[in-house]
Amino acid sequence: MPLLEVKNLRKSFRMTDSLGRTAGQLVAVDNLSFSLQQGETLGLVGESGCGKSTTGKLILQLLQPDSGQIYFVGEELTHLSSRQMRPYRRRMQMIFQDPYSSLNPRMTVGSILSEPLLIHRLTPPGQVRERVIELLEKVGLTAEHQQRYPHEFSGGQRQRIGIARALAVEPQLVIADEPVSALDLSVQAQILNLLRGFQKEHNLSYLFIAHDLAVIEHVSDRIAVMYLGKIVELTSAAELYKNPCHPYTEALLNAVPTPDPGHPRPAALSGEIPSPVNPPSGCYFHPRCPYADELCRQQDPPLLETETGHLVACHHSEQVGRYLLRKAGTE
């Protein structure tokens, strides 16, 4: 049984004009399905606005889906009340993207880390301070830091505090929503190594949300590529980078900088992302796709498994050029 299973998840938001009248529906997540095993990291990658963060919030029930099911260790979550969700909130935690706004500026670090321990009654009141110090030391901070406020820390230190808060309740699943995108490169490496260390120590599962393909490759066992609220490709990390089967994945990989600036590169992805309020007919990617034809303009491709074990939603996946061959200049 997978730790997490998402089936046909859909979420839309009502759009209004300046007078408050309905001006359309923005479909942020559209018929999303995937699973996550215990101890596995699933990378969720795509351009900004594709629905990655909304997916994470739906899984945690911070947002309610329009339709679909979310199963955590076999229990369907979408019908549970807030009271019934409390035991599951301890087992599912989130590391937020912005280390500056995700911590309460009016609380000391000690209070921030004590709060989940007291809410879930995980530690006797007399041992909370000891547990807080232990958490701080695990993320590379010291006991004296518990008396400070968030504004007294650097971005990397704040993200470490956010990680400590997420791990305080000993979860099984951590949703990491672009946890290193706001950090310097050297600090990014420290945070990623910290997360991997905790995963090995506690057999954690991660849903790792990012738009940086280099980061996703470094941390993921499998990768799901999203475009306008839909998964267009899902496979192992090694297979995705070796043999992308969707033209959008191919374009993302071709956009990754190479050490040799003089090396010939394929043309960059053209056009803008269509509006999710008024998406294109057929395949959502067809206005930007070099392989598009009339079938793509009329019919939305289903997510199907290919001969190589990929799940890919493309009418012409067999025509998509192979990234490594293009990079080597053999095509």
Buried (B, 14 or more C-beta within 10 A) or exposed (E): EBBBBBBEBBBBBEEEEEEEEEEBBBBBBBBBBBBBBBBBBBBBBBBEBBBBBBBBBBBBBEBEBBEBBBBBBEEEBBEBEEEEBEEBBBBBBBBBBBBBEBBEEEBBBBBBBBBBBEEBEBBEEEEBBEBBBBBBEBBBBEBEBBEBBBEEBEBBBBBBBBBBBBBBBEBBBBBBBBBBBBBEEEBBBBBBEBBBEBBEEBEBBBBBBBBBBEBBBBBBBBBBBBBBBBBBBBBBBEBBBEBBBBBBBBBBBBEBEEEEEEEEBBEEBEEEBBEBEEBBEBBBBBBBBBBBEEEBEEEBBEBEEBEEEBBBBBBBBEEBBBBEEBBEEEE
